[in-house]
Amino acid sequence: MIERVVFIKLEDAYLAPETVSEIAQHSAEVLSKLPGVQKVQVMRPADSGTAQAWDLKLSLKFDTLDAVEQYRVHPDHRHYVDQYLRPRIAVIKAWNFEEATN
């Protein structure tokens, strides 16, 4: 199992609580429908220290790294990132992890 973890810092114009909620809901809806995605979680910071650094965390589960790559280049994912998300973000960081206890 591969987990892709994405941290997002939004532009100031998108930080109203209802806007962050809309972005979180839209992200979950779009990403959960993409091929290869087994599970999607969208989370908000639980404490003020984390909130200073990040506004959202996306966690996506895949069976393989190949599935991650197919997801990354899928046209619906590219549209979500390039047309929807990119204009709203100040910083985005993503990493892939695999289970250590296989």
C-alpha positions as a Python dict, from the first residue, in 0.01 Angstrom:
ca = {
    (1, 'M'): (0, 0, 0),
    (2, 'I'): (124, 348, -94),
    (3, 'E'): (11, 662, 82),
    (4, 'R'): (50, 994, -100),
    (5, 'V'): (53, 1281, 149),
    (6, 'V'): (-7, 1633, 19),
    (7, 'F'): (22, 1946, 234),
    (8, 'I'): (-145, 2265, 110),
    (9, 'K'): (-106, 2625, 219),
    (10, 'L'): (-383, 2836, 67),
    (11, 'E'): (-360, 3193, -54),
    (12, 'D'): (-497, 3441, 202),
    (13, 'A'): (-804, 3511, -14),
    (14, 'Y'): (-918, 3149, 39),
    (15, 'L'): (-879, 3121, 416),
    (16, 'A'): (-1238, 3189, 526),
    (17, 'P'): (-1358, 2875, 708),
    (18, 'E'): (-1644, 2814, 463),
    (19, 'T'): (-1405, 2849, 167),
    (20, 'V'): (-1158, 2603, 316),
    (21, 'S'): (-1446, 2362, 375),
    (22, 'E'): (-1559, 2399, 13),
    (23, 'I'): (-1207, 2332, -114),
    (24, 'A'): (-1177, 2029, 115),
    (25, 'Q'): (-1512, 1886, 3),
    (26, 'H'): (-1444, 1946, -367),
    (27, 'S'): (-1100, 1786, -334),
    (28, 'A'): (-1240, 1475, -168),
    (29, 'E'): (-1515, 1442, -430),
    (30, 'V'): (-1286, 1482, -731),
    (31, 'L'): (-993, 1276, -607),
    (32, 'S'): (-1199, 984, -480),
    (33, 'K'): (-1335, 926, -834),
    (34, 'L'): (-994, 898, -1001),
    (35, 'P'): (-866, 557, -1117),
    (36, 'G'): (-634, 383, -874),
    (37, 'V'): (-738, 585, -568),
    (38, 'Q'): (-840, 345, -292),
    (39, 'K'): (-912, 601, -20),
    (40, 'V'): (-903, 980, 25),
    (41, 'Q'): (-889, 1175, 349),
    (42, 'V'): (-888, 1554, 363),
    (43, 'M'): (-790, 1699, 699),
    (44, 'R'): (-754, 2041, 859),
    (45, 'P'): (-492, 2138, 1119),
    (46, 'A'): (-570, 2028, 1472),
    (47, 'D'): (-358, 2291, 1646),
    (48, 'S'): (-239, 2648, 1593),
    (49, 'G'): (122, 2551, 1520),
    (50, 'T'): (18, 2328, 1234),
    (51, 'A'): (-231, 2590, 1111),
    (52, 'Q'): (50, 2842, 1075),
    (53, 'A'): (224, 2613, 828),
    (54, 'W'): (-60, 2431, 645),
    (55, 'D'): (-432, 2467, 577),
    (56, 'L'): (-515, 2120, 442),
    (57, 'K'): (-363, 1774, 429),
    (58, 'L'): (-468, 1524, 165),
    (59, 'S'): (-399, 1157, 221),
    (60, 'L'): (-455, 923, -72),
    (61, 'K'): (-410, 546, -71),
    (62, 'F'): (-298, 343, -373),
    (63, 'D'): (-202, -19, -431),
    (64, 'T'): (127, 62, -610),
    (65, 'L'): (361, 344, -711),
    (66, 'D'): (255, 280, -1071),
    (67, 'A'): (-102, 363, -967),
    (68, 'V'): (24, 688, -813),
    (69, 'E'): (195, 784, -1137),
    (70, 'Q'): (-115, 702, -1342),
    (71, 'Y'): (-318, 917, -1102),
    (72, 'R'): (-71, 1207, -1127),
    (73, 'V'): (-95, 1226, -1507),
    (74, 'H'): (-466, 1146, -1539),
    (75, 'P'): (-647, 1429, -1725),
    (76, 'D'): (-905, 1476, -1448),
    (77, 'H'): (-629, 1505, -1188),
    (78, 'R'): (-436, 1750, -1404),
    (79, 'H'): (-751, 1960, -1447),
    (80, 'Y'): (-816, 1956, -1071),
    (81, 'V'): (-458, 2062, -992),
    (82, 'D'): (-396, 2306, -1276),
    (83, 'Q'): (-737, 2471, -1309),
    (84, 'Y'): (-894, 2440, -965),
    (85, 'L'): (-626, 2403, -698),
    (86, 'R'): (-320, 2587, -830),
    (87, 'P'): (-489, 2932, -838),
    (88, 'R'): (-588, 2888, -472),
    (89, 'I'): (-258, 2772, -323),
    (90, 'A'): (51, 2949, -200),
    (91, 'V'): (252, 2629, -132),
    (92, 'I'): (198, 2261, -202),
    (93, 'K'): (423, 1969, -103),
    (94, 'A'): (366, 1601, -178),
    (95, 'W'): (539, 1279, -73),
    (96, 'N'): (479, 907, -122),
    (97, 'F'): (518, 652, 158),
    (98, 'E'): (489, 275, 163),
    (99, 'E'): (401, 52, 456),
    (100, 'A'): (707, -40, 658),
    (101, 'T'): (560, -364, 790),
    (102, 'N'): (511, -572, 476),
}
